[in-house]
């Protein structure tokens, strides 16, 4: 008994491929650790600034380290993600070690300044060679490891100018802190560290998420995009 041609078996699509991107608010909140993560990462620095003004270097270092450790332990006990707390504890620990060894409280902020300079230069360098760092970070954190944007000239241009924007802003804010560091303005340096921490980062992140989502939404369907020529 003969039968007609059988329909091709339906291949189930990977749910991960069809899942929509998180909303802008969700993406921003994830990268910042939410409001709690923002506050917790700023508290040790705030404690150091206040105690250093009221007392001496050693109590300020002890207080800031104790607060950073307490935050990490509290998150661990509550079984909450501790990535942001551990990163903050590491940064506080390195700064505290350098300041303790030198005896100069302004050196507490030196690792952050050096990191900011390196990060800003790396951003600009990646844009110059058409491998924008913001694009690759987007691939890892948002696009589930995919890098199709490399084949879309419009997205390559978007990620390139966004990377330049991040680099310029990063070098500008770290430049202010470096100037205060060289001028021995310890209290002003601590205030600048707090004021120039999350506010510009939050603004840049919001601009990046909004811009990329808009370009992605307005891009032509897959297969019609112009391939970006690597250089």
ROKE-298348 format. One record per residue (C-alpha): residue number from 1; residue in three letters; x, y, z. Coordinates in steps of 0.001 Angstrom, whole numbers, plus 500000, padded with zeros to 6 digits. Each point is the difference from the previous one (the first is absolute). Example, Ala and Ser with C-alpha at 12.3 -4.5 7.8 and 13.67 -1.06 7.14 Angstrom:
! ROKE-298348
> pos:code:east:north:up
> 1:ALA:512300:495500:507800
> 2:SER:501370:503440:499340
//
This chain:
! ROKE-298348
> pos:code:east:north:up
> 1:UNK:500000:500000:500000
> 2:UNK:501483:503235:498865
> 3:UNK:499640:503204:501822
> 4:UNK:500549:503554:498965
> 5:UNK:502985:502032:501103
> 6:UNK:500121:500448:503719
> 7:UNK:500252:503531:501396
> 8:UNK:503422:500937:501280
> 9:UNK:500396:499549:503710
> 10:UNK:499639:503247:501838
> 11:UNK:503138:501060:501766
> 12:UNK:499273:501674:503275
> 13:UNK:501630:503385:500267
> 14:UNK:502362:500606:502810
> 15:UNK:498048:501950:502662
> 16:UNK:503171:501964:500739
> 17:UNK:500065:501236:496376
> 18:UNK:496364:501135:500123
> 19:UNK:500073:501528:503444
> 20:UNK:499711:503784:499779
> 21:UNK:502675:502217:501409
> 22:UNK:499393:501188:503550
> 23:UNK:498453:503417:500298
> 24:UNK:502219:503061:500264
> 25:UNK:499253:500341:503721
> 26:UNK:500790:496326:500591
> 27:UNK:503331:500226:498168
> 28:UNK:501070:503140:501852
> 29:UNK:498959:498535:503347
> 30:UNK:501867:496751:499309
> 31:UNK:503275:501761:499253
> 32:UNK:499717:502256:503038
> 33:UNK:498839:497288:502392
> 34:UNK:496770:501918:500572
> 35:UNK:499621:502895:502398
> 36:UNK:501288:497843:502819
> 37:UNK:503170:499187:498071
> 38:UNK:500601:503670:499236
> 39:UNK:499591:500995:503635
> 40:UNK:502066:497138:501373
> 41:UNK:502929:500669:497687
> 42:UNK:500047:503685:500991
> 43:UNK:499680:499566:503778
> 44:UNK:503616:498886:500712
> 45:UNK:501407:502997:498113
> 46:UNK:497585:502346:501788
> 47:UNK:501045:498523:503359
> 48:UNK:503657:500509:499142
> 49:UNK:499429:503646:499027
> 50:UNK:498032:500813:503164
> 51:UNK:502264:498158:502448
> 52:UNK:503121:501396:498354
> 53:UNK:498661:503535:500500
> 54:UNK:499029:499395:503627
> 55:UNK:502907:497780:501027
> 56:UNK:503208:498675:498464
> 57:UNK:500990:497700:497167
> 58:UNK:500137:496713:501931
> 59:UNK:496437:500223:501461
> 60:UNK:498702:501008:496571
> 61:UNK:501629:496983:498354
> 62:UNK:498745:497620:502674
> 63:UNK:496470:501397:499855
> 64:UNK:499751:499861:496201
> 65:UNK:501379:496454:499847
> 66:UNK:497699:498852:502807
> 67:UNK:496954:501394:498206
> 68:UNK:501022:498403:496688
> 69:UNK:500488:496608:501686
> 70:UNK:496691:500306:501867
> 71:UNK:498142:500720:496750
> 72:UNK:501566:496971:498297
> 73:UNK:499217:497724:502961
> 74:UNK:496415:501276:500220
> 75:UNK:499419:499249:496323
> 76:UNK:501522:496554:500450
> 77:UNK:497772:499231:502979
> 78:UNK:496941:501187:498079
> 79:UNK:501088:497875:497021
> 80:UNK:499988:503003:497752
> 81:UNK:502455:500545:497114
> 82:UNK:503301:501207:501447
> 83:UNK:501760:500996:496766
> 84:UNK:499624:503727:500589
> 85:UNK:500876:499666:503686
> 86:UNK:503146:497984:499246
> 87:UNK:501095:502464:497315
> 88:UNK:499483:502865:502428
> 89:UNK:501847:498192:502773
> 90:UNK:502949:499331:497703
> 91:UNK:500183:503643:498909
> 92:UNK:499759:501255:503577
> 93:UNK:502619:497481:501151
> 94:UNK:502567:500991:497368
> 95:UNK:499516:503703:500681
> 96:UNK:500193:499453:503763
> 97:UNK:503225:497987:499658
> 98:UNK:501711:502670:497910
> 99:UNK:498871:502813:502299
> 100:UNK:501129:498060:503074
> 101:UNK:503437:499336:498519
> 102:UNK:500526:503611:498906
> 103:UNK:498341:501622:503022
> 104:UNK:498233:502437:497670
> 105:UNK:496199:499843:499934
> 106:UNK:499780:501285:496444
> 107:UNK:501639:496773:498788
> 108:UNK:496771:498215:500939
> 109:UNK:498634:501340:496706
> 110:UNK:503076:499273:497863
> 111:UNK:498947:496531:498715
> 112:UNK:496693:501400:498775
> 113:UNK:501770:502834:498181
> 114:UNK:502468:497661:498307
> 115:UNK:497229:497579:499080
> 116:UNK:497947:502841:498535
> 117:UNK:502889:501202:497844
> 118:UNK:500695:496485:498704
> 119:UNK:496316:499351:499318
> 120:UNK:499506:503299:498179
> 121:UNK:503054:499452:497790
> 122:UNK:498951:496416:499259
> 123:UNK:496573:501227:498889
> 124:UNK:501454:502570:497606
> 125:UNK:502572:497544:498656
> 126:UNK:497326:497370:499298
> 127:UNK:497940:502565:498082
> 128:UNK:503071:501043:497975
> 129:UNK:500552:496434:498754
> 130:UNK:496273:499440:499318
> 131:UNK:499602:497478:502794
> 132:UNK:497849:502176:502299
> 133:UNK:500177:498719:503535
> 134:UNK:496430:501032:500765
> 135:UNK:498818:497698:497214
> 136:UNK:501849:497012:501384
> 137:UNK:498777:500718:503517
> 138:UNK:496470:500195:498603
> 139:UNK:500500:496592:498381
> 140:UNK:501021:498441:503303
> 141:UNK:497548:501671:502363
> 142:UNK:496897:500471:497863
> 143:UNK:500140:498030:496723
> 144:UNK:500705:496593:501612
> 145:UNK:503474:499833:498486
> 146:UNK:498898:500731:496436
> 147:UNK:501941:502506:497891
> 148:UNK:497852:500414:496879
> 149:UNK:500427:503750:500376
> 150:UNK:503463:499583:498439
> 151:UNK:498252:499321:496657
> 152:UNK:497724:503029:500170
> 153:UNK:501741:503207:498951
> 154:UNK:497415:502137:501779
> 155:UNK:500506:498218:503312
> 156:UNK:503772:500103:499612
> 157:UNK:499830:503776:499559
> 158:UNK:497619:500281:502953
> 159:UNK:502189:497979:502335
> 160:UNK:503076:501902:498801
> 161:UNK:498682:503452:500858
> 162:UNK:498518:498700:503250
> 163:UNK:503427:498606:500918
> 164:UNK:501617:503362:499242
> 165:UNK:497366:501707:502166
> 166:UNK:500716:497628:502899
> 167:UNK:503750:500501:499620
> 168:UNK:499819:503795:499915
> 169:UNK:497664:500218:502998
> 170:UNK:502085:497469:501938
> 171:UNK:503238:501922:499386
> 172:UNK:498303:503298:500829
> 173:UNK:498706:498828:503377
> 174:UNK:503248:498268:500916
> 175:UNK:501847:503142:498917
> 176:UNK:498099:502001:502612
> 177:UNK:500926:497464:502666
> 178:UNK:503641:499929:498892
> 179:UNK:500190:503789:500225
> 180:UNK:498624:499921:503553
> 181:UNK:502399:497179:500878
> 182:UNK:503011:501990:498802
> 183:UNK:498716:503083:501840
> 184:UNK:499760:498033:503286
> 185:UNK:496295:500795:500307
> 186:UNK:499063:496826:501872
> 187:UNK:496477:500897:501099
> 188:UNK:499105:501479:496615
> 189:UNK:501430:496883:498372
> 190:UNK:497714:497791:502083
> 191:UNK:496974:502101:499100
> 192:UNK:500975:499895:496323
> 193:UNK:500400:496225:500180
> 194:UNK:496396:499707:501173
> 195:UNK:498528:502695:497762
> 196:UNK:501795:498772:496870
> 197:UNK:499328:496334:500686
> 198:UNK:496497:498791:499264
> 199:UNK:498359:503153:498538
> 200:UNK:502044:500104:496754
> 201:UNK:500099:496204:499841
> 202:UNK:496228:499804:500297
> 203:UNK:499564:502663:497313
> 204:UNK:502418:498284:497597
> 205:UNK:498366:496629:500575
> 206:UNK:496536:501416:499354
> 207:UNK:501189:501713:496795
> 208:UNK:501647:496776:498825
> 209:UNK:496994:497766:500652
> 210:UNK:497535:502462:498446
> 211:UNK:502163:500613:496929
> 212:UNK:500782:496354:499251
> 213:UNK:496410:498883:500488
> 214:UNK:498810:502770:497682
> 215:UNK:502562:499167:497294
> 216:UNK:499234:496283:500323
> 217:UNK:496269:500641:499695
> 218:UNK:500478:502214:496928
> 219:UNK:502529:497707:498287
> 220:UNK:498902:498131:496834
> 221:UNK:499142:496301:500281
> 222:UNK:502792:497486:500247
> 223:UNK:501630:499288:496625
> 224:UNK:499507:503542:498676
> 225:UNK:502438:501755:502299
> 226:UNK:503210:501242:498484
> 227:UNK:503016:498114:501242
> 228:UNK:502568:502098:501796
> 229:UNK:503422:499746:498455
> 230:UNK:502654:499263:502620
> 231:UNK:502992:502261:499998
//
